Amino acid sequence: MSKKYTLDRIEEGQYVFLDYPDEINQVLISVSDVTESIKEGDIVEIHSDGKIIVLKEETEITHEKVNALLEKLKNKNR
């Protein structure tokens, strides 16, 4: 079994993941326990065995949506 999360931040040696897409509940995992290369904003799948998989395509789509919204806001204020 697995569940999707967004890496919100790295704080005090721990990754802080938020439920995806609701981002209400959080999961803390020690940086030293993760071997995958992940960065803030990445959407990941965390399996019950602790394995973490970065969902690259989903992360890319989400980043594009966020960037489009930011551009729309910038253009609105001109």
TAUR-V554252 format. One record per residue. RES is the residue in one letter. OMEGA is omega in whole degrees, -180 to 180 (none if undefined). Layout:
# TAUR-V554252
res=RES omega=OMEGA
res=RES omega=OMEGA
This chain:
# TAUR-V554252
res=M omega=180
res=S omega=179
res=K omega=-179
res=K omega=178
res=Y omega=171
res=T omega=175
res=L omega=-177
res=D omega=-176
res=R omega=173
res=I omega=-173
res=E omega=176
res=E omega=176
res=G omega=179
res=Q omega=170
res=Y omega=177
res=V omega=179
res=F omega=176
res=L omega=176
res=D omega=176
res=Y omega=5
res=P omega=-174
res=D omega=179
res=E omega=179
res=I omega=-179
res=N omega=180
res=Q omega=177
res=V omega=178
res=L omega=177
res=I omega=-180
res=S omega=179
res=V omega=-178
res=S omega=180
res=D omega=-175
res=V omega=179
res=T omega=180
res=E omega=176
res=S omega=180
res=I omega=-180
res=K omega=-179
res=E omega=180
res=G omega=179
res=D omega=173
res=I omega=-176
res=V omega=173
res=E omega=179
res=I omega=-179
res=H omega=-178
res=S omega=178
res=D omega=179
res=G omega=180
res=K omega=-180
res=I omega=178
res=I omega=177
res=V omega=178
res=L omega=-171
res=K omega=-178
res=E omega=179
res=E omega=177
res=T omega=-180
res=E omega=180
res=I omega=180
res=T omega=179
res=H omega=179
res=E omega=179
res=K omega=-180
res=V omega=179
res=N omega=178
res=A omega=178
res=L omega=178
res=L omega=178
res=E omega=179
res=K omega=179
res=L omega=179
res=K omega=-178
res=N omega=179
res=K omega=-177
res=N omega=-179
res=R omega=none
